[in-house]
Amino acid sequence: MQHRGEIVERAIRKSGYPISQIARKLGKSRRWMYLMFDNSQVDLESIILIGRIIHHDFSEQIKELNAINPESFSEPESKYTKQNKDYWKNKYLKLLESYNTLLKKTNPE
């Protein structure tokens, strides 16, 4: 019987992608990744998503993947867009500037 976790671990280490980066893209923790490596029956959806991240086709090593349509699994989307991050960063900076101005008015030195 194939140990899916070991197969995935070998592919990840061979790819050179940092485990923490893959975990982040999956929305999981590094701890989850290491527990997955120890699991002989990793779910196929996770394997497909990891394969997309590291650009690796696991269907040659894990025969069960041939019976599944990989297009049915989508990559996890980032919760925040670049535009959204910039909006909140700018809002924070404006608030910080207002706070500093208020401090100067109340505490002149």
Contacts in CASP RR format, 6 or more apart in sequence:
PFRMAT RR
TARGET T0000
AUTHOR 0000-0000-0000
METHOD contacts of the structure
MODEL  1
MQHRGEIVERAIRKSGYPISQIARKLGKSRRWMYLMFDNSQVDLESIILI
GRIIHHDFSEQIKELNAINPESFSEPESKYTKQNKDYWKNKYLKLLESYN
TLLKKTNPE
1 40 0 8 1.000
2 40 0 8 1.000
2 61 0 8 1.000
2 62 0 8 1.000
2 63 0 8 1.000
3 40 0 8 1.000
4 39 0 8 1.000
4 40 0 8 1.000
4 41 0 8 1.000
4 42 0 8 1.000
4 47 0 8 1.000
4 62 0 8 1.000
5 36 0 8 1.000
5 37 0 8 1.000
5 38 0 8 1.000
5 39 0 8 1.000
5 40 0 8 1.000
5 42 0 8 1.000
6 37 0 8 1.000
6 40 0 8 1.000
7 58 0 8 1.000
7 61 0 8 1.000
7 62 0 8 1.000
8 36 0 8 1.000
8 37 0 8 1.000
8 42 0 8 1.000
8 47 0 8 1.000
8 50 0 8 1.000
8 58 0 8 1.000
9 37 0 8 1.000
11 50 0 8 1.000
11 51 0 8 1.000
11 54 0 8 1.000
11 56 0 8 1.000
11 58 0 8 1.000
11 61 0 8 1.000
12 19 0 8 1.000
12 22 0 8 1.000
12 50 0 8 1.000
12 54 0 8 1.000
15 54 0 8 1.000
15 55 0 8 1.000
15 56 0 8 1.000
16 54 0 8 1.000
17 53 0 8 1.000
17 54 0 8 1.000
19 30 0 8 1.000
19 33 0 8 1.000
19 34 0 8 1.000
20 30 0 8 1.000
22 33 0 8 1.000
22 50 0 8 1.000
22 53 0 8 1.000
22 54 0 8 1.000
23 29 0 8 1.000
23 30 0 8 1.000
23 32 0 8 1.000
23 33 0 8 1.000
25 53 0 8 1.000
25 75 0 8 1.000
25 76 0 8 1.000
26 46 0 8 1.000
26 49 0 8 1.000
26 50 0 8 1.000
26 53 0 8 1.000
26 76 0 8 1.000
27 76 0 8 1.000
36 42 0 8 1.000
36 46 0 8 1.000
44 62 0 8 1.000
44 64 0 8 1.000
44 65 0 8 1.000
44 68 0 8 1.000
45 73 0 8 1.000
47 58 0 8 1.000
47 62 0 8 1.000
47 65 0 8 1.000
48 58 0 8 1.000
48 65 0 8 1.000
48 68 0 8 1.000
48 70 0 8 1.000
48 73 0 8 1.000
49 73 0 8 1.000
49 75 0 8 1.000
49 76 0 8 1.000
50 56 0 8 1.000
50 58 0 8 1.000
51 57 0 8 1.000
51 58 0 8 1.000
52 75 0 8 1.000
53 75 0 8 1.000
58 65 0 8 1.000
59 65 0 8 1.000
59 66 0 8 1.000
END
